[in-house]
Amino acid sequence: MEREVIEKDRTIASVADSYDLVAQTAGNRVARYRKGHAIEQDEAKMVESD
């Protein structure tokens, strides 16, 4: 679910609706996902800039 928002550029509201969740719940899950994967994203950016 979280990857749909991040990788497919879907809105949190549309993803929440398709999974029958409250938008705030989906937003919290996306925020946790981003925080948990921040190191991976930073490393990928560093590789791209080299």
Rosetta constraint file for C-alpha pairs under 8 A:
AtomPair CA 1 CA 5 HARMONIC 7.14 0.50
AtomPair CA 1 CA 15 HARMONIC 7.03 0.50
AtomPair CA 2 CA 6 HARMONIC 6.50 0.50
AtomPair CA 2 CA 26 HARMONIC 7.69 0.50
AtomPair CA 2 CA 29 HARMONIC 6.69 0.50
AtomPair CA 2 CA 30 HARMONIC 5.04 0.50
AtomPair CA 2 CA 33 HARMONIC 6.73 0.50
AtomPair CA 3 CA 7 HARMONIC 5.38 0.50
AtomPair CA 3 CA 8 HARMONIC 7.17 0.50
AtomPair CA 4 CA 8 HARMONIC 4.96 0.50
AtomPair CA 4 CA 9 HARMONIC 6.71 0.50
AtomPair CA 4 CA 10 HARMONIC 6.06 0.50
AtomPair CA 4 CA 15 HARMONIC 7.35 0.50
AtomPair CA 5 CA 9 HARMONIC 5.08 0.50
AtomPair CA 5 CA 10 HARMONIC 4.61 0.50
AtomPair CA 5 CA 11 HARMONIC 5.90 0.50
AtomPair CA 5 CA 12 HARMONIC 6.19 0.50
AtomPair CA 5 CA 15 HARMONIC 7.13 0.50
AtomPair CA 5 CA 30 HARMONIC 7.50 0.50
AtomPair CA 6 CA 10 HARMONIC 7.38 0.50
AtomPair CA 6 CA 30 HARMONIC 7.97 0.50
AtomPair CA 10 CA 14 HARMONIC 6.70 0.50
AtomPair CA 10 CA 15 HARMONIC 6.74 0.50
AtomPair CA 11 CA 15 HARMONIC 6.35 0.50
AtomPair CA 12 CA 16 HARMONIC 5.93 0.50
AtomPair CA 12 CA 23 HARMONIC 6.26 0.50
AtomPair CA 12 CA 26 HARMONIC 6.36 0.50
AtomPair CA 12 CA 27 HARMONIC 6.11 0.50
AtomPair CA 13 CA 17 HARMONIC 6.08 0.50
AtomPair CA 13 CA 23 HARMONIC 5.23 0.50
AtomPair CA 13 CA 26 HARMONIC 7.89 0.50
AtomPair CA 14 CA 18 HARMONIC 6.26 0.50
AtomPair CA 15 CA 19 HARMONIC 6.30 0.50
AtomPair CA 15 CA 26 HARMONIC 7.56 0.50
AtomPair CA 16 CA 20 HARMONIC 5.85 0.50
AtomPair CA 16 CA 21 HARMONIC 4.71 0.50
AtomPair CA 16 CA 22 HARMONIC 5.98 0.50
AtomPair CA 16 CA 23 HARMONIC 5.23 0.50
AtomPair CA 16 CA 25 HARMONIC 7.89 0.50
AtomPair CA 16 CA 26 HARMONIC 5.64 0.50
AtomPair CA 17 CA 21 HARMONIC 6.02 0.50
AtomPair CA 17 CA 22 HARMONIC 7.43 0.50
AtomPair CA 17 CA 23 HARMONIC 7.50 0.50
AtomPair CA 21 CA 25 HARMONIC 6.62 0.50
AtomPair CA 21 CA 26 HARMONIC 6.62 0.50
AtomPair CA 22 CA 26 HARMONIC 6.53 0.50
AtomPair CA 23 CA 27 HARMONIC 6.02 0.50
AtomPair CA 24 CA 28 HARMONIC 6.11 0.50
AtomPair CA 25 CA 29 HARMONIC 6.31 0.50
AtomPair CA 26 CA 30 HARMONIC 6.21 0.50
AtomPair CA 27 CA 31 HARMONIC 6.14 0.50
AtomPair CA 28 CA 32 HARMONIC 6.22 0.50
AtomPair CA 29 CA 33 HARMONIC 6.11 0.50
AtomPair CA 30 CA 34 HARMONIC 6.12 0.50
AtomPair CA 31 CA 35 HARMONIC 6.13 0.50
AtomPair CA 32 CA 36 HARMONIC 6.01 0.50
AtomPair CA 33 CA 37 HARMONIC 6.11 0.50
AtomPair CA 34 CA 38 HARMONIC 5.75 0.50
AtomPair CA 37 CA 41 HARMONIC 6.35 0.50
AtomPair CA 38 CA 42 HARMONIC 6.10 0.50
AtomPair CA 39 CA 43 HARMONIC 6.16 0.50
AtomPair CA 40 CA 44 HARMONIC 6.23 0.50
AtomPair CA 41 CA 45 HARMONIC 6.27 0.50
AtomPair CA 42 CA 46 HARMONIC 6.26 0.50
AtomPair CA 43 CA 47 HARMONIC 6.32 0.50
AtomPair CA 44 CA 48 HARMONIC 6.28 0.50
AtomPair CA 45 CA 49 HARMONIC 6.27 0.50
AtomPair CA 46 CA 50 HARMONIC 6.49 0.50
